[in-house]
Protein backbone atom coordinates (compact mmCIF):
# COMPACT_ATOMS: atom_id res chain seq x y z
CA UNK A 1 0.00 0.00 0.00
CA UNK A 2 1.39 3.38 -0.97
CA UNK A 3 1.41 6.71 0.82
CA UNK A 4 -0.68 9.24 -1.07
CA UNK A 5 -0.68 12.00 1.55
CA UNK A 6 0.86 14.52 -0.87
CA UNK A 7 -1.73 13.69 -3.53
CA UNK A 8 -4.58 14.19 -1.08
CA UNK A 9 -3.15 17.48 0.15
CA UNK A 10 -2.80 18.73 -3.44
CA UNK A 11 -6.42 17.83 -4.23
CA UNK A 12 -7.59 19.56 -1.04
CA UNK A 13 -5.59 22.70 -1.86
CA UNK A 14 -7.00 22.75 -5.39
CA UNK A 15 -10.58 22.56 -4.05
CA UNK A 16 -10.10 25.54 -1.76
CA UNK A 17 -8.99 27.85 -4.60
CA UNK A 18 -11.72 30.40 -5.38
CA UNK A 19 -12.80 30.42 -9.01
CA UNK A 20 -14.76 33.04 -10.97
CA UNK A 21 -18.34 31.98 -11.52
CA UNK A 22 -18.67 29.90 -8.36
CA UNK A 23 -21.57 32.04 -7.19
CA UNK A 24 -24.94 30.39 -6.79
CA UNK A 25 -27.95 32.45 -7.80
CA UNK A 26 -30.65 32.43 -5.15
CA UNK A 27 -34.02 32.81 -6.85
CA UNK A 28 -36.39 32.77 -3.90
CA UNK A 29 -35.86 34.51 -0.60
CA UNK A 30 -38.24 32.63 1.68
CA UNK A 31 -37.64 30.57 4.79
CA UNK A 32 -40.32 28.14 3.66
CA UNK A 33 -39.33 27.80 0.02
CA UNK A 34 -35.83 28.24 -1.35
CA UNK A 35 -34.25 27.39 -4.67
CA UNK A 36 -30.83 27.96 -6.14
CA UNK A 37 -30.36 28.32 -9.86
CA UNK A 38 -27.46 26.62 -11.62
CA UNK A 39 -27.65 27.16 -15.36
CA UNK A 40 -31.27 26.56 -16.24
CA UNK A 41 -31.96 24.20 -13.34
CA UNK A 42 -33.35 25.04 -9.95
CA UNK A 43 -32.24 22.97 -6.98
CA UNK A 44 -32.67 23.00 -3.23
CA UNK A 45 -29.74 24.67 -1.44
CA UNK A 46 -28.37 21.35 -0.14
CA UNK A 47 -28.57 19.68 -3.57
CA UNK A 48 -26.93 22.69 -5.24
CA UNK A 49 -24.09 22.78 -2.72
CA UNK A 50 -23.46 19.02 -3.03
CA UNK A 51 -23.40 19.32 -6.82
CA UNK A 52 -21.04 22.30 -6.79
CA UNK A 53 -18.61 20.67 -4.36
CA UNK A 54 -18.69 17.43 -6.39
CA UNK A 55 -17.83 19.47 -9.48
CA UNK A 56 -14.87 21.05 -7.69
CA UNK A 57 -13.67 17.69 -6.37
CA UNK A 58 -13.91 16.15 -9.85
CA UNK A 59 -11.94 19.02 -11.37
CA UNK A 60 -9.28 18.75 -8.66
CA UNK A 61 -8.87 14.99 -9.15
CA UNK A 62 -8.64 15.38 -12.92
CA UNK A 63 -5.51 17.48 -12.41
CA UNK A 64 -3.62 14.45 -11.06
CA UNK A 65 -5.42 11.36 -12.40
CA UNK A 66 -4.22 9.11 -15.20
CA UNK A 67 -7.88 8.54 -16.05
CA UNK A 68 -11.21 9.54 -14.53
CA UNK A 69 -13.98 7.00 -14.05
CA UNK A 70 -17.12 8.01 -15.91
CA UNK A 71 -20.71 6.89 -15.56
CA UNK A 72 -20.91 6.56 -11.77
CA UNK A 73 -24.45 5.78 -10.66
CA UNK A 74 -26.23 7.81 -7.98
CA UNK A 75 -26.17 4.72 -5.75
CA UNK A 76 -22.43 4.15 -6.11
CA UNK A 77 -20.23 4.12 -3.04
CA UNK A 78 -18.09 6.91 -4.47
CA UNK A 79 -18.98 10.36 -5.77
CA UNK A 80 -15.78 10.67 -7.81
CA UNK A 81 -13.46 7.95 -9.04
CA UNK A 82 -10.10 7.98 -10.81
CA UNK A 83 -7.15 5.77 -11.73
CA UNK A 84 -3.51 6.55 -10.92
CA UNK A 85 -0.40 4.34 -10.94
CA UNK A 86 -2.50 1.22 -11.56
CA UNK A 87 -4.70 1.89 -8.54
CA UNK A 88 -8.32 2.97 -8.27
CA UNK A 89 -9.32 5.80 -5.93
CA UNK A 90 -12.98 5.96 -4.94
CA UNK A 91 -13.70 9.30 -3.28
CA UNK A 92 -16.74 9.77 -1.09
CA UNK A 93 -17.63 13.45 -0.67
CA UNK A 94 -18.95 14.21 2.81
CA UNK A 95 -19.92 17.77 3.65
CA UNK A 96 -20.88 19.67 6.77
CA UNK A 97 -21.87 23.28 7.17
CA UNK A 98 -19.75 24.96 9.83
CA UNK A 99 -22.72 26.51 11.64
CA UNK A 100 -24.76 23.29 11.67
CA UNK A 101 -24.77 21.24 14.86
CA UNK A 102 -24.68 17.78 13.25
CA UNK A 103 -23.37 14.96 15.46
CA UNK A 104 -23.09 12.03 13.04
CA UNK A 105 -22.38 11.49 9.35
CA UNK A 106 -22.74 8.38 7.21
CA UNK A 107 -19.43 7.37 5.68
CA UNK A 108 -20.18 4.21 3.71
CA UNK A 109 -22.43 1.19 3.41
CA UNK A 110 -20.34 -1.57 4.96
CA UNK A 111 -21.08 -4.30 2.41
CA UNK A 112 -20.06 -2.06 -0.49
CA UNK A 113 -16.92 -0.92 1.30
CA UNK A 114 -15.89 -4.51 2.00
CA UNK A 115 -16.47 -5.50 -1.64
CA UNK A 116 -14.39 -2.55 -2.82
CA UNK A 117 -11.56 -3.62 -0.51
CA UNK A 118 -11.61 -7.18 -1.84
CA UNK A 119 -9.23 -5.70 -4.40
CA UNK A 120 -6.03 -4.50 -2.65
CA UNK A 121 -5.33 -1.83 -5.28
CA UNK A 122 -8.62 -0.04 -4.51
CA UNK A 123 -8.71 2.89 -2.09
CA UNK A 124 -11.78 4.43 -0.47
CA UNK A 125 -10.95 8.04 0.31
CA UNK A 126 -13.13 10.27 2.47
CA UNK A 127 -13.20 13.89 1.26
CA UNK A 128 -14.58 15.82 4.23
CA UNK A 129 -15.45 19.43 3.36
CA UNK A 130 -16.31 22.06 5.96
CA UNK A 131 -18.10 24.95 4.30
CA UNK A 132 -20.19 28.03 4.96
CA UNK A 133 -22.45 30.15 2.79
CA UNK A 134 -21.89 33.84 2.26
CA UNK A 135 -24.28 36.01 0.29
CA UNK A 136 -24.77 39.51 -0.98
CA UNK A 137 -27.29 42.00 0.35
CA UNK A 138 -30.80 41.16 -0.77
CA UNK A 139 -31.62 42.69 -4.13
CA UNK A 140 -34.79 42.88 -6.20
CA UNK A 141 -33.71 39.80 -8.18
CA UNK A 142 -32.67 37.72 -5.18
CA UNK A 143 -29.21 37.03 -3.79
CA UNK A 144 -25.89 35.66 -4.94
CA UNK A 145 -24.70 32.88 -2.66
CA UNK A 146 -21.07 31.83 -2.55
CA UNK A 147 -19.66 28.69 -0.97
CA UNK A 148 -16.77 29.47 1.35
CA UNK A 149 -14.72 26.34 1.93
CA UNK A 150 -13.16 26.49 5.39
CA UNK A 151 -11.37 23.14 5.40
CA UNK A 152 -10.89 20.07 3.20
CA UNK A 153 -9.54 16.80 4.58
CA UNK A 154 -8.83 13.76 2.42
CA UNK A 155 -7.89 10.48 4.05
CA UNK A 156 -8.09 6.76 3.36
CA UNK A 157 -10.98 5.35 5.37
CA UNK A 158 -8.63 2.96 7.19
CA UNK A 159 -6.75 5.96 8.60
CA UNK A 160 -9.84 7.12 10.48
CA UNK A 161 -9.37 6.20 14.12
CA UNK A 162 -12.13 4.05 15.62
CA UNK A 163 -12.65 6.64 18.35
CA UNK A 164 -14.19 8.78 15.60
CA UNK A 165 -16.27 5.97 14.07
CA UNK A 166 -19.37 3.96 14.91
CA UNK A 167 -21.62 1.36 13.29
CA UNK A 168 -25.28 2.10 12.64
CA UNK A 169 -27.99 -0.18 13.98
CA UNK A 170 -30.34 -1.95 11.59
CA UNK A 171 -30.74 -1.39 7.87
CA UNK A 172 -27.93 -2.31 5.53
CA UNK A 173 -25.25 -1.42 8.07
CA UNK A 174 -23.50 1.93 7.81
CA UNK A 175 -20.09 3.08 8.91
CA UNK A 176 -20.59 6.47 10.58
CA UNK A 177 -18.32 9.36 11.49
CA UNK A 178 -18.81 11.19 14.78
CA UNK A 179 -18.78 14.95 14.28
CA UNK A 180 -18.45 16.07 17.89
CA UNK A 181 -14.88 17.17 17.13
CA UNK A 182 -12.42 17.02 14.27
CA UNK A 183 -12.00 13.41 13.10
CA UNK A 184 -9.02 11.57 14.55
CA UNK A 185 -6.74 10.48 11.71
CA UNK A 186 -4.00 7.95 12.31
CA UNK A 187 -1.86 7.60 9.15
CA UNK A 188 0.09 4.67 10.60
CA UNK A 189 -3.02 2.48 10.60
CA UNK A 190 -2.77 -0.26 8.01
CA UNK A 191 -5.71 -1.73 6.13
CA UNK A 192 -5.42 -5.23 7.56
CA UNK A 193 -5.56 -4.12 11.21
CA UNK A 194 -8.36 -1.63 10.48
CA UNK A 195 -10.46 -4.27 8.70
CA UNK A 196 -9.78 -6.72 11.54
CA UNK A 197 -11.26 -4.19 13.96
CA UNK A 198 -14.22 -3.62 11.63
CA UNK A 199 -15.00 -7.34 11.41
CA UNK A 200 -14.55 -7.76 15.18
CA UNK A 201 -17.11 -5.03 15.80
CA UNK A 202 -19.44 -6.51 13.18
CA UNK A 203 -19.26 -9.95 14.79
CA UNK A 204 -20.16 -8.44 18.16
CA UNK A 205 -22.98 -6.41 16.65
CA UNK A 206 -24.53 -9.28 14.71
CA UNK A 207 -24.11 -11.67 17.65
CA UNK A 208 -26.21 -9.31 19.75
CA UNK A 209 -28.80 -9.02 16.97
CA UNK A 210 -29.01 -12.81 16.62
CA UNK A 211 -29.58 -13.22 20.37
CA UNK A 212 -32.36 -10.62 20.21
CA UNK A 213 -33.96 -12.46 17.28
CA UNK A 214 -33.74 -15.83 19.04
CA UNK A 215 -35.41 -14.36 22.11
CA UNK A 216 -38.24 -12.91 20.01
CA UNK A 217 -38.60 -16.23 18.15
CA UNK A 218 -38.89 -18.16 21.41
CA UNK A 219 -41.52 -15.72 22.69
CA UNK A 220 -43.55 -16.10 19.49
CA UNK A 221 -43.27 -19.93 19.62
CA UNK A 222 -44.40 -19.97 23.27
CA UNK A 223 -47.42 -17.78 22.54
CA UNK A 224 -48.35 -19.91 19.56
CA UNK A 225 -48.14 -23.07 21.68
CA UNK A 226 -50.29 -21.45 24.40
CA UNK A 227 -52.87 -20.41 21.83
CA UNK A 228 -53.07 -23.90 20.30
CA UNK A 229 -53.31 -25.54 23.74
CA UNK A 230 -56.55 -23.64 24.38
CA UNK A 231 -58.08 -25.45 21.45
LOKOLLUM-313607 format. One record per residue (C-alpha): residue number from 1; z, x, y. Coordinates in Angstrom, 1 decimal. Last residue first. Layout:
BEGIN
R   seq        w        u        v
R   NUM        Z        X        Y
...
END
This chain:
BEGIN
R   seq        w        u        v
R   231     21.5    -58.1    -25.5
R   230     24.4    -56.6    -23.6
R   229     23.7    -53.3    -25.5
R   228     20.3    -53.1    -23.9
R   227     21.8    -52.9    -20.4
R   226     24.4    -50.3    -21.5
R   225     21.7    -48.1    -23.1
R   224     19.6    -48.4    -19.9
R   223     22.5    -47.4    -17.8
R   222     23.3    -44.4    -20.0
R   221     19.6    -43.3    -19.9
R   220     19.5    -43.5    -16.1
R   219     22.7    -41.5    -15.7
R   218     21.4    -38.9    -18.2
R   217     18.1    -38.6    -16.2
R   216     20.0    -38.2    -12.9
R   215     22.1    -35.4    -14.4
R   214     19.0    -33.7    -15.8
R   213     17.3    -34.0    -12.5
R   212     20.2    -32.4    -10.6
R   211     20.4    -29.6    -13.2
R   210     16.6    -29.0    -12.8
R   209     17.0    -28.8     -9.0
R   208     19.7    -26.2     -9.3
R   207     17.7    -24.1    -11.7
R   206     14.7    -24.5     -9.3
R   205     16.7    -23.0     -6.4
R   204     18.2    -20.2     -8.4
R   203     14.8    -19.3    -10.0
R   202     13.2    -19.4     -6.5
R   201     15.8    -17.1     -5.0
R   200     15.2    -14.5     -7.8
R   199     11.4    -15.0     -7.3
R   198     11.6    -14.2     -3.6
R   197     14.0    -11.3     -4.2
R   196     11.5     -9.8     -6.7
R   195      8.7    -10.5     -4.3
R   194     10.5     -8.4     -1.6
R   193     11.2     -5.6     -4.1
R   192      7.6     -5.4     -5.2
R   191      6.1     -5.7     -1.7
R   190      8.0     -2.8     -0.3
R   189     10.6     -3.0      2.5
R   188     10.6      0.1      4.7
R   187      9.2     -1.9      7.6
R   186     12.3     -4.0      7.9
R   185     11.7     -6.7     10.5
R   184     14.5     -9.0     11.6
R   183     13.1    -12.0     13.4
R   182     14.3    -12.4     17.0
R   181     17.1    -14.9     17.2
R   180     17.9    -18.4     16.1
R   179     14.3    -18.8     15.0
R   178     14.8    -18.8     11.2
R   177     11.5    -18.3      9.4
R   176     10.6    -20.6      6.5
R   175      8.9    -20.1      3.1
R   174      7.8    -23.5      1.9
R   173      8.1    -25.3     -1.4
R   172      5.5    -27.9     -2.3
R   171      7.9    -30.7     -1.4
R   170     11.6    -30.3     -1.9
R   169     14.0    -28.0     -0.2
R   168     12.6    -25.3      2.1
R   167     13.3    -21.6      1.4
R   166     14.9    -19.4      4.0
R   165     14.1    -16.3      6.0
R   164     15.6    -14.2      8.8
R   163     18.4    -12.6      6.6
R   162     15.6    -12.1      4.0
R   161     14.1     -9.4      6.2
R   160     10.5     -9.8      7.1
R   159      8.6     -6.8      6.0
R   158      7.2     -8.6      3.0
R   157      5.4    -11.0      5.3
R   156      3.4     -8.1      6.8
R   155      4.1     -7.9     10.5
R   154      2.4     -8.8     13.8
R   153      4.6     -9.5     16.8
R   152      3.2    -10.9     20.1
R   151      5.4    -11.4     23.1
R   150      5.4    -13.2     26.5
R   149      1.9    -14.7     26.3
R   148      1.3    -16.8     29.5
R   147     -1.0    -19.7     28.7
R   146     -2.5    -21.1     31.8
R   145     -2.7    -24.7     32.9
R   144     -4.9    -25.9     35.7
R   143     -3.8    -29.2     37.0
R   142     -5.2    -32.7     37.7
R   141     -8.2    -33.7     39.8
R   140     -6.2    -34.8     42.9
R   139     -4.1    -31.6     42.7
R   138     -0.8    -30.8     41.2
R   137      0.3    -27.3     42.0
R   136     -1.0    -24.8     39.5
R   135      0.3    -24.3     36.0
R   134      2.3    -21.9     33.8
R   133      2.8    -22.5     30.1
R   132      5.0    -20.2     28.0
R   131      4.3    -18.1     25.0
R   130      6.0    -16.3     22.1
R   129      3.4    -15.4     19.4
R   128      4.2    -14.6     15.8
R   127      1.3    -13.2     13.9
R   126      2.5    -13.1     10.3
R   125      0.3    -11.0      8.0
R   124     -0.5    -11.8      4.4
R   123     -2.1     -8.7      2.9
R   122     -4.5     -8.6      0.0
R   121     -5.3     -5.3     -1.8
R   120     -2.6     -6.0     -4.5
R   119     -4.4     -9.2     -5.7
R   118     -1.8    -11.6     -7.2
R   117     -0.5    -11.6     -3.6
R   116     -2.8    -14.4     -2.5
R   115     -1.6    -16.5     -5.5
R   114      2.0    -15.9     -4.5
R   113      1.3    -16.9     -0.9
R   112     -0.5    -20.1     -2.1
R   111      2.4    -21.1     -4.3
R   110      5.0    -20.3     -1.6
R   109      3.4    -22.4      1.2
R   108      3.7    -20.2      4.2
R   107      5.7    -19.4      7.4
R   106      7.2    -22.7      8.4
R   105      9.4    -22.4     11.5
R   104     13.0    -23.1     12.0
R   103     15.5    -23.4     15.0
R   102     13.3    -24.7     17.8
R   101     14.9    -24.8     21.2
R   100     11.7    -24.8     23.3
R    99     11.6    -22.7     26.5
R    98      9.8    -19.7     25.0
R    97      7.2    -21.9     23.3
R    96      6.8    -20.9     19.7
R    95      3.6    -19.9     17.8
R    94      2.8    -18.9     14.2
R    93     -0.7    -17.6     13.4
R    92     -1.1    -16.7      9.8
R    91     -3.3    -13.7      9.3
R    90     -4.9    -13.0      6.0
R    89     -5.9     -9.3      5.8
R    88     -8.3     -8.3      3.0
R    87     -8.5     -4.7      1.9
R    86    -11.6     -2.5      1.2
R    85    -10.9     -0.4      4.3
R    84    -10.9     -3.5      6.5
R    83    -11.7     -7.1      5.8
R    82    -10.8    -10.1      8.0
R    81     -9.0    -13.5      7.9
R    80     -7.8    -15.8     10.7
R    79     -5.8    -19.0     10.4
R    78     -4.5    -18.1      6.9
R    77     -3.0    -20.2      4.1
R    76     -6.1    -22.4      4.2
R    75     -5.7    -26.2      4.7
R    74     -8.0    -26.2      7.8
R    73    -10.7    -24.5      5.8
R    72    -11.8    -20.9      6.6
R    71    -15.6    -20.7      6.9
R    70    -15.9    -17.1      8.0
R    69    -14.1    -14.0      7.0
R    68    -14.5    -11.2      9.5
R    67    -16.1     -7.9      8.5
R    66    -15.2     -4.2      9.1
R    65    -12.4     -5.4     11.4
R    64    -11.1     -3.6     14.4
R    63    -12.4     -5.5     17.5
R    62    -12.9     -8.6     15.4
R    61     -9.1     -8.9     15.0
R    60     -8.7     -9.3     18.7
R    59    -11.4    -11.9     19.0
R    58     -9.9    -13.9     16.1
R    57     -6.4    -13.7     17.7
R    56     -7.7    -14.9     21.1
R    55     -9.5    -17.8     19.5
R    54     -6.4    -18.7     17.4
R    53     -4.4    -18.6     20.7
R    52     -6.8    -21.0     22.3
R    51     -6.8    -23.4     19.3
R    50     -3.0    -23.5     19.0
R    49     -2.7    -24.1     22.8
R    48     -5.2    -26.9     22.7
R    47     -3.6    -28.6     19.7
R    46     -0.1    -28.4     21.3
R    45     -1.4    -29.7     24.7
R    44     -3.2    -32.7     23.0
R    43     -7.0    -32.2     23.0
R    42    -10.0    -33.4     25.0
R    41    -13.3    -32.0     24.2
R    40    -16.2    -31.3     26.6
R    39    -15.4    -27.6     27.2
R    38    -11.6    -27.5     26.6
R    37     -9.9    -30.4     28.3
R    36     -6.1    -30.8     28.0
R    35     -4.7    -34.3     27.4
R    34     -1.4    -35.8     28.2
R    33      0.0    -39.3     27.8
R    32      3.7    -40.3     28.1
R    31      4.8    -37.6     30.6
R    30      1.7    -38.2     32.6
R    29     -0.6    -35.9     34.5
R    28     -3.9    -36.4     32.8
R    27     -6.9    -34.0     32.8
R    26     -5.1    -30.7     32.4
R    25     -7.8    -27.9     32.5
R    24     -6.8    -24.9     30.4
R    23     -7.2    -21.6     32.0
R    22     -8.4    -18.7     29.9
R    21    -11.5    -18.3     32.0
R    20    -11.0    -14.8     33.0
R    19     -9.0    -12.8     30.4
R    18     -5.4    -11.7     30.4
R    17     -4.6     -9.0     27.9
R    16     -1.8    -10.1     25.5
R    15     -4.1    -10.6     22.6
R    14     -5.4     -7.0     22.8
R    13     -1.9     -5.6     22.7
R    12     -1.0     -7.6     19.6
R    11     -4.2     -6.4     17.8
R    10     -3.4     -2.8     18.7
R     9      0.2     -3.1     17.5
R     8     -1.1     -4.6     14.2
R     7     -3.5     -1.7     13.7
R     6     -0.9      0.9     14.5
R     5      1.5     -0.7     12.0
R     4     -1.1     -0.7      9.2
R     3      0.8      1.4      6.7
R     2     -1.0      1.4      3.4
R     1      0.0      0.0      0.0
END
